[in-house]
Amino acid sequence: MAVRRNPSRWRALLLTLVLVAIIPAATRGHDLERTTVHLQVAADGRFTLRLAHDPSWLLLRMESFAGGASTSTSDSTARDARLRELAPQIIERVVLFVDGREVRPVSSEYSPPPSRVPTGEFALAAYTLHGQLPASAQTLRWYYGLVGDPYPLTIEVADGSFMTEWVQGDAWSTSLPLGGHTAQPTVAMRLRQYLVLGFTHILPRGLDHILFVIGLFLLRARLRPVLAQVTTFTVAHSLTLGLSLYGVVSLSSRIIEPLIALSIAYVAVENIRTERLTPWRIAMVFMFGLLHGLGFAGVLTNLHLAPGELVTALLGFNLGVEAGQLTVIAGAALVVGWWRGRLWYRSRVVVPVSIAIAAVGIYWTVTRALGS
């Protein structure tokens, strides 16, 4: 006797699996590991090393090394007081290997994030370390045992020249010159660095952007509607990414981030209401793309790029973002694409997954608006 399947049971099971996969990661859409490192070396070898981070992330990492209980990040006063106490321990997390010999900073101090920052930038806390290099120092290899994601290391020497290298998380840097007139990476090298930064901003770090793209895919898993939406989204976010990077437009991240979360919820809810690609949907995708572009811009704006590097950064980062989005779409197509012609595809795949995405989007909208 044939066993009759219950569609409702399958829908509930699929929805449960999606929620189990997504909700644990839904406490934040972006990884808070925003890191910049700036090393300034004077003619006599004295150096100042500035390590800038998101303060909440920094506290969690420092506590993990200190072996203490994590302080509530909702209390900025307690957070900053604890990070100030931990300042001496940051010295153990950095290694400056100069001309084959290790040099350690001799002092460190903590600076809380500023109360006001330029629009589009993030309020970062910083540890500032001081020390002495040999006056004749020529090369440096750098290691920072606190971060896991790529970050920019900028070295500025006494003659005013500087260079920036992207260090791959907890890896050593290459051998970097300290003797003045530092050699700049080629355009191809910089393009590759920003391409990687753009790609990793989507995969694996940009869960909110991943869910938005999956929401676009779910409306109709066919090439034409997917391409129409993704192309519209790309044009829009490329526009505001470029304008924001050049300082033409800007908007506070406190406004952008909740609206990005709301865009995720809106697209998912619309997938439940209709399966047709309408002009209204295209218009909304364009508007949401403008918002996401402002969100992308915050990543590059915080790097304080030199004017001559803006075009390379914009091109490389944007290409990386597009590659990440296309990878998400390809993955979604591989997972559910062959089911798209089944009669039950919409009821068992599109609707349950869209419900899960909408729930996460609404959750993010509320928590980001409240500043949690």
C-alpha positions in Angstrom: 0.0 0.0 0.0 1.4 3.4 -1.0 2.2 5.8 1.9 0.6 9.2 1.5 2.8 12.1 2.3 1.5 15.0 4.2 2.7 18.3 2.6 2.2 20.2 5.8 4.5 18.0 7.7 7.2 18.4 5.0 6.8 22.1 5.0 7.1 22.2 8.8 10.2 20.0 8.6 11.9 22.1 6.0 11.1 25.3 7.9 12.5 23.9 11.1 15.8 22.9 9.3 16.2 26.3 7.8 15.5 28.0 11.1 18.0 25.7 12.9 20.6 26.7 10.3 20.0 30.4 10.2 18.9 31.6 13.7 22.1 30.7 15.6 24.0 33.1 13.2 21.3 35.7 13.3 22.5 37.7 16.2 24.4 39.9 13.8 24.4 40.3 10.0 28.0 41.5 9.8 31.0 40.1 11.6 32.1 42.8 14.0 35.8 42.1 13.3 36.5 45.4 11.7 40.3 45.9 12.1 42.8 48.5 10.9 46.4 48.6 11.9 48.7 51.7 11.4 52.4 51.7 12.2 54.2 55.0 12.2 58.0 54.9 12.5 60.1 58.1 13.3 63.6 58.8 12.0 65.2 57.7 15.4 63.2 54.4 15.4 60.5 55.3 17.8 57.2 53.8 16.7 53.5 54.3 17.4 51.3 51.3 16.6 47.5 51.9 16.5 45.2 48.8 16.5 41.6 49.8 15.8 38.6 47.5 16.4 34.9 47.3 17.0 34.9 47.7 20.9 32.4 44.9 21.5 34.3 42.4 19.4 37.6 43.6 21.0 36.3 42.9 24.5 35.2 39.4 23.6 38.6 38.6 22.1 40.6 40.2 24.9 38.6 38.4 27.6 39.1 35.1 25.8 42.9 35.5 26.1 42.7 36.9 29.6 40.5 34.0 30.8 38.0 36.2 32.4 34.2 36.4 32.2 32.9 38.5 29.4 31.6 42.0 30.4 28.2 43.0 29.1 28.8 45.0 25.9 25.6 46.9 26.4 27.3 48.9 29.1 29.8 51.0 27.3 31.3 52.5 30.5 32.0 49.0 32.0 33.3 47.8 28.6 35.7 50.7 28.2 36.9 50.3 31.8 37.6 46.6 31.3 39.4 47.2 28.0 41.6 49.8 29.7 42.5 47.3 32.4 43.4 44.8 29.7 45.6 47.2 27.8 49.0 45.8 29.0 48.0 42.3 27.6 47.7 43.6 24.0 51.5 43.8 23.9 51.6 40.0 24.0 49.4 39.7 21.0 51.6 41.5 18.5 55.0 40.6 17.1 57.3 43.0 15.2 60.1 40.9 13.7 62.7 43.6 12.6 65.8 42.6 10.6 65.5 39.1 12.0 65.0 40.1 15.6 61.9 40.4 17.7 60.9 43.8 19.0 58.2 44.3 21.6 56.2 47.4 22.3 57.0 48.8 25.8 53.7 50.6 26.6 50.0 50.6 25.6 47.0 52.7 26.2 43.3 52.3 25.4 41.1 54.9 23.6 37.3 54.4 23.6 35.4 54.9 20.4 34.6 58.6 19.6 31.1 59.8 20.4 30.8 61.1 16.9 32.2 59.8 13.7 31.8 60.9 10.0 28.7 59.4 8.4 29.4 56.0 6.8 32.2 55.2 9.2 32.2 52.9 12.3 33.0 54.0 15.8 36.2 52.0 16.6 38.1 51.7 19.8 41.9 51.6 19.7 44.9 50.4 21.5 47.9 52.6 20.9 51.3 51.0 21.5 54.7 52.6 21.7 58.2 51.2 21.4 61.7 51.6 19.9 63.1 50.1 16.7 66.8 50.1 15.8 67.5 53.5 14.0 68.9 51.5 11.0 65.9 49.1 10.8 65.3 48.0 7.2 62.6 45.3 7.1 59.7 44.2 9.2 57.6 41.0 9.4 54.4 41.5 11.3 52.1 39.1 13.2 48.9 39.9 15.1 47.4 37.1 17.1 44.0 38.6 17.7 42.2 38.6 14.4 41.1 35.9 11.9 39.9 37.9 8.9 42.0 39.9 6.4 42.8 43.5 7.6 44.9 46.4 6.3 48.3 47.1 7.8 49.6 50.6 6.9 53.3 51.5 7.5 54.3 55.1 7.5 58.0 56.0 7.7 59.9 59.2 8.5 60.2 60.5 4.9 56.4 60.5 4.6 56.1 57.5 2.3 53.8 54.7 3.3 52.5 51.4 2.1 49.4 49.3 2.9 49.4 45.5 2.8 46.4 43.3 3.4 47.3 40.7 6.0 45.4 37.4 5.9 44.1 37.2 9.4 46.3 35.3 11.8 49.0 34.8 9.1 52.4 36.6 9.0 52.8 39.5 6.7 55.4 39.5 4.0 58.8 41.2 4.6 58.0 44.9 4.5 60.6 47.7 3.9 61.2 50.3 6.7 64.1 52.2 5.1 62.1 54.9 3.4 60.6 55.3 -0.1 58.7 52.1 0.5 57.8 50.2 -2.6 54.1 50.3 -3.3 52.2 47.2 -4.3 51.2 47.0 -8.0 47.8 47.9 -9.2 47.1 44.2 -9.9 48.1 43.3 -6.3 45.8 46.0 -4.8 43.0 45.0 -7.1 43.3 41.4 -6.0 43.3 42.5 -2.3 40.1 44.5 -2.6 38.5 41.8 -4.7 39.1 39.3 -1.9 37.8 41.9 0.6 34.6 42.3 -1.4 34.1 38.6 -1.8 34.6 37.8 1.9 32.2 40.6 2.8 29.5 38.5 1.2 30.9 35.0 1.8 31.1 34.1 4.6 30.7 37.3 6.6 27.7 39.0 5.0 24.8 36.9 6.2 22.3 39.7 5.7 23.4 40.2 2.1 23.3 36.5 1.5 19.7 36.3 2.7 18.7 39.2 0.6 20.2 37.6 -2.6 18.5 34.3 -1.7 15.3 36.2 -1.3 15.7 37.6 -4.9 16.4 34.1 -6.2 13.3 32.5 -4.5 10.7 34.7 -6.3 11.2 32.7 -9.4 14.2 30.3 -9.8 14.5 31.0 -13.5 17.3 32.8 -15.3 15.5 35.8 -16.6 13.8 37.0 -13.4 16.9 36.3 -11.3 19.1 38.2 -13.7 16.7 41.1 -13.9 16.7 41.5 -10.1 20.4 40.9 -9.6 21.4 43.4 -12.4 19.1 46.0 -10.9 20.5 45.4 -7.4 24.1 45.6 -8.8 23.6 48.9 -10.6 22.0 50.4 -7.5 24.5 49.4 -5.0 27.4 50.2 -7.3 26.0 53.7 -7.7 25.8 54.5 -3.9 29.1 52.6 -3.2 30.9 54.9 -5.6 29.2 58.1 -4.5 29.7 57.3 -0.9 33.4 56.5 -1.3 33.9 59.9 -3.0 32.0 61.7 -0.3 29.1 62.7 -2.4 26.4 60.9 -0.3 26.5 59.4 3.1 24.1 58.1 5.7 24.7 57.0 9.3 25.1 53.2 9.8 22.5 53.5 12.6 20.0 54.3 9.9 21.4 52.1 7.1 21.7 48.8 9.0 18.0 48.6 10.3 16.8 49.5 6.7 19.0 46.8 5.2 17.4 44.3 7.6 14.0 45.6 6.7 14.7 45.1 3.0 15.5 41.5 3.7 12.1 41.0 5.4 10.2 42.9 2.7 11.6 40.8 -0.1 10.9 37.6 1.7 7.3 38.6 2.6 6.7 39.5 -1.0 7.9 36.1 -2.1 5.1 34.6 0.0 2.5 37.0 -1.5 3.3 36.6 -5.2 5.4 34.7 -7.6 5.4 37.3 -10.4 8.2 39.7 -11.2 6.4 43.0 -11.4 7.8 46.5 -12.2 7.1 47.4 -8.5 9.4 44.6 -7.4 12.2 45.9 -9.7 11.8 49.4 -8.3 12.0 48.2 -4.7 15.1 46.1 -5.5 16.7 49.2 -6.9 15.9 51.2 -3.8 17.2 48.4 -1.6 20.3 48.2 -3.7 21.0 51.9 -2.9 20.8 51.1 0.8 23.1 48.0 0.5 25.6 50.1 -1.4 25.8 52.6 1.5 26.3 49.6 3.8 29.1 48.3 1.6 30.8 51.7 1.5 31.3 51.6 5.3 33.9 48.9 4.8 36.1 51.0 2.5 35.4 54.4 4.1 36.9 53.1 7.4 40.2 52.4 5.6 40.8 56.1 4.9 42.1 55.4 1.5 44.4 57.7 -0.4 42.7 59.6 -3.3 44.9 57.7 -5.8 43.6 54.3 -4.5 39.9 55.0 -4.6 39.3 53.7 -8.2 41.2 50.5 -7.6 39.5 49.9 -4.3 36.0 50.6 -5.8 36.6 48.4 -8.8 38.2 45.5 -6.9 35.7 45.5 -4.0 32.7 45.8 -6.3 33.9 42.9 -8.4 34.4 40.8 -5.2 30.9 41.6 -4.1 29.5 40.6 -7.4 31.5 37.3 -7.4 30.1 36.6 -3.9 26.5 37.3 -5.0 26.8 35.1 -8.0 28.3 32.3 -5.9 25.3 32.6 -3.5 22.9 32.3 -6.5 24.8 29.4 -8.0 24.7 27.6 -4.6 21.0 28.2 -4.2 20.4 26.9 -7.7 22.4 23.8 -7.0 20.5 23.1 -3.8 16.9 23.7 -4.9 17.1 24.5 -8.6 16.2 21.1 -9.9 12.9 21.2 -7.9 11.7 24.4 -9.5 9.4 22.6 -12.0 7.7 20.5 -9.3 4.1 21.4 -8.4 5.1 21.4 -4.7 8.2 23.7 -5.2 6.5 26.9 -4.1 4.6 25.4 -1.1 7.5 23.3 0.2 10.5 25.4 -0.6 9.7 29.1 -1.5 7.2 29.8 1.2 8.8 28.1 4.2 12.3 29.5 3.4 10.9 32.9 2.8 9.1 32.7 6.2 12.4 31.9 7.9 14.2 34.8 6.1 11.5 37.2 6.9 11.7 36.2 10.6 15.4 36.8 10.7 15.0 40.1 8.8 12.4 41.4 11.3 14.5 40.3 14.2 17.5 42.2 12.8 15.4 45.3 12.1 14.3 45.5 15.7 17.6 44.7 17.3 19.5 47.1 15.1 17.0 49.9 15.6 17.3 49.4 19.3 21.1 49.3 19.0 21.5 45.9 20.5 
